[in-house]
Amino acid sequence: MSEYKLVILGGGGVGKSALVIRLVTDNFMEEYDPTIEDSYRKQVTIDEEMAILDILDTAGQDEYSSMQDQWMREGKGYLLVYSIADRASFEEISVFKEKILRAKEADKVPMVLVGNKCDLDADARQVEVSEGEALAEEMGCPFMETSAKSKINNEECFFQAVREIVKMDNEEKESMSKKKKPAFKCMIL
């Protein structure tokens, strides 16, 4: 059974903890209690494969930004979460992406862009679906809108992060196997 270390990142109050707690306990958190760092484990079945999700729920507040590098280095897959009712949280996403790439010293990492709180009334919306889709395309990652409260795409966003890890692992294995094959063979007689 494979284990996947997922890190959920985003600004304060976007619903990161609500998404994780809904996945792990199937409860919805009504109260907002700022997180410093919480870790959760959950056994799930993704595409008919058993897996253990090791999820690190991080602080969105700026005063904990010094801890972010460590969280980013530890992760294998990332959920970048913004609230559809908070444009500033959407605009922060690119900064989180750049910090992850810098911490991992990589050009690309498995990530999913998540627009949370899609259950809110249309007049509360500050970020359109098309803007989320455009940013995800620019970042080269999947995008989905979620709601921890209404259980919309709640499991799916975590499962998609695992699929992105598997996809990238398979691409790396494939490129390594191509590198090992000699370009030509020679025979000494």
C-alpha positions as CSV (number, residue, x, y, z in Angstrom):
1,M,0.0,0.0,0.0
2,S,1.4,3.3,-1.1
3,E,1.7,6.4,1.2
4,Y,1.4,9.9,-0.1
5,K,2.5,13.0,1.7
6,L,0.2,15.9,0.8
7,V,0.6,19.5,1.9
8,I,-2.4,21.8,1.8
9,L,-1.4,25.5,1.3
10,G,-3.3,28.7,1.0
11,G,-4.1,32.0,2.7
12,G,-5.8,32.3,6.1
13,G,-9.5,31.5,6.3
14,V,-9.8,29.8,2.8
15,G,-11.0,26.5,4.3
16,K,-8.0,24.3,4.2
17,S,-8.7,22.7,7.6
18,A,-12.4,22.4,6.7
19,L,-11.5,20.4,3.6
20,V,-9.1,18.1,5.5
21,I,-11.5,17.5,8.4
22,R,-14.3,16.8,6.0
23,L,-12.2,14.2,4.3
24,V,-10.8,12.6,7.5
25,T,-13.9,12.7,9.8
26,D,-16.7,13.6,7.4
27,N,-17.6,16.5,9.7
28,F,-17.9,20.1,8.7
29,M,-16.2,22.7,10.9
30,E,-18.4,25.7,11.4
31,E,-16.0,27.7,13.5
32,Y,-12.8,29.2,12.1
33,D,-9.9,28.3,14.4
34,P,-6.5,29.3,12.8
35,T,-4.2,26.4,12.3
36,I,-0.5,26.4,13.0
37,E,0.2,22.9,11.8
38,D,-1.9,19.7,11.9
39,S,-1.1,16.3,10.5
40,Y,-3.8,13.8,9.5
41,R,-3.6,10.2,8.2
42,K,-6.4,8.5,6.3
43,Q,-6.6,5.2,4.5
44,V,-8.5,5.6,1.2
45,T,-9.2,3.8,-2.1
46,I,-8.2,5.7,-5.1
47,D,-8.8,4.2,-8.6
48,E,-9.2,0.8,-7.0
49,E,-5.8,1.0,-5.1
50,M,-5.5,1.3,-1.4
51,A,-3.5,4.3,-0.2
52,I,-2.6,6.1,2.9
53,L,-2.8,9.9,2.8
54,D,-0.5,11.7,5.1
55,I,-1.9,15.3,5.0
56,L,-0.1,18.3,6.4
57,D,-2.6,21.1,7.1
58,T,-0.6,24.3,7.2
59,A,-1.1,27.8,8.6
60,G,-2.2,30.5,6.2
61,Q,-1.2,33.4,8.3
62,D,1.9,35.4,7.4
63,E,3.5,35.0,10.9
64,Y,4.1,31.3,10.1
65,S,5.7,31.9,6.7
66,S,9.1,30.8,8.1
67,M,7.6,27.3,8.7
68,Q,6.3,27.1,5.1
69,D,9.7,26.1,3.5
70,Q,9.9,23.1,5.7
71,W,6.3,22.1,4.9
72,M,7.0,22.5,1.2
73,R,10.2,20.4,1.3
74,E,8.4,17.6,3.1
75,G,5.5,17.3,0.6
76,K,5.2,15.1,-2.4
77,G,1.9,16.6,-3.7
78,Y,0.3,20.0,-3.0
79,L,-3.2,21.4,-2.9
80,L,-3.1,25.1,-3.4
81,V,-6.4,26.5,-2.0
82,Y,-8.1,29.8,-2.4
83,S,-11.6,31.0,-1.5
84,I,-13.8,31.9,-4.4
85,A,-15.1,34.7,-2.1
86,D,-11.6,36.2,-1.5
87,R,-9.7,37.6,-4.5
88,A,-6.6,38.3,-2.4
89,S,-6.4,34.6,-1.6
90,F,-6.5,33.8,-5.3
91,E,-3.8,36.3,-6.1
92,E,-1.5,34.6,-3.4
93,I,-1.6,31.2,-5.2
94,S,1.2,32.1,-7.6
95,V,3.4,33.1,-4.7
96,F,2.8,29.7,-3.0
97,K,3.6,27.9,-6.3
98,E,6.9,29.7,-6.6
99,K,7.8,29.1,-3.0
100,I,7.2,25.3,-3.5
101,L,9.3,25.1,-6.6
102,R,12.1,27.0,-4.9
103,A,11.9,24.8,-1.8
104,K,11.8,21.6,-3.8
105,E,14.5,22.9,-6.3
106,A,12.2,21.7,-9.1
107,D,10.6,23.1,-12.3
108,K,7.4,21.1,-11.7
109,V,5.7,19.4,-8.8
110,P,2.4,17.5,-8.5
111,M,-0.2,20.0,-7.5
112,V,-3.9,20.8,-7.7
113,L,-5.5,24.2,-7.7
114,V,-8.6,24.3,-5.5
115,G,-11.2,27.1,-5.4
116,N,-13.0,26.4,-2.1
117,K,-16.4,27.6,-0.9
118,C,-18.2,27.2,-4.2
119,D,-21.4,26.6,-2.2
120,L,-21.6,30.4,-1.4
121,D,-24.2,32.6,-3.1
122,A,-23.2,34.0,-6.5
123,D,-23.1,37.5,-5.1
124,A,-20.3,36.4,-2.7
125,R,-18.1,35.2,-5.6
126,Q,-15.0,37.3,-6.3
127,V,-13.2,34.8,-8.5
128,E,-14.9,33.3,-11.5
129,V,-14.5,29.6,-12.5
130,S,-12.8,30.7,-15.8
131,E,-10.1,32.6,-13.8
132,G,-9.3,29.4,-11.8
133,E,-9.2,27.4,-15.0
134,A,-6.9,29.9,-16.7
135,L,-4.5,30.0,-13.7
136,A,-4.5,26.1,-13.5
137,E,-3.7,25.9,-17.2
138,E,-0.9,28.5,-16.8
139,M,0.5,26.4,-13.8
140,G,0.1,23.1,-15.7
141,C,-2.1,21.5,-13.1
142,P,-5.7,20.3,-12.6
143,F,-8.3,22.7,-11.2
144,M,-11.5,22.1,-9.3
145,E,-13.9,24.1,-7.2
146,T,-14.8,22.5,-3.8
147,S,-17.0,22.9,-0.8
148,A,-16.2,21.3,2.5
149,K,-19.7,22.3,3.7
150,S,-21.6,20.8,0.9
151,K,-19.2,18.0,0.2
152,I,-18.5,19.1,-3.4
153,N,-15.3,17.6,-4.8
154,N,-14.0,17.3,-1.3
155,E,-12.5,13.8,-1.6
156,E,-11.8,14.3,-5.3
157,C,-9.3,17.2,-4.8
158,F,-7.1,15.0,-2.6
159,F,-7.5,12.0,-4.9
160,Q,-6.5,14.2,-7.8
161,A,-3.3,15.3,-6.0
162,V,-2.4,11.6,-5.6
163,R,-3.0,11.0,-9.3
164,E,-0.7,13.8,-10.1
165,I,2.0,12.3,-7.9
166,V,1.6,8.9,-9.6
167,K,1.6,10.5,-13.0
168,M,4.8,12.4,-12.3
169,D,6.5,9.3,-10.8
170,N,5.6,7.3,-13.9
171,E,7.0,10.1,-16.2
172,E,10.2,10.1,-14.2
173,K,10.6,6.3,-14.3
174,E,9.9,6.4,-18.1
175,S,12.5,9.0,-18.7
176,M,15.1,7.2,-16.5
177,S,14.5,3.9,-18.4
178,K,15.1,5.8,-21.7
179,K,18.3,7.2,-20.4
180,K,19.7,3.8,-19.4
181,K,19.3,2.3,-22.9
182,P,22.4,2.6,-25.0
183,A,22.0,4.6,-28.2
184,F,23.8,1.9,-30.1
185,K,25.3,-1.6,-29.7
186,C,28.7,-2.7,-30.7
187,M,30.0,-6.2,-31.0
188,I,33.6,-7.1,-30.7
189,L,34.6,-10.1,-32.8
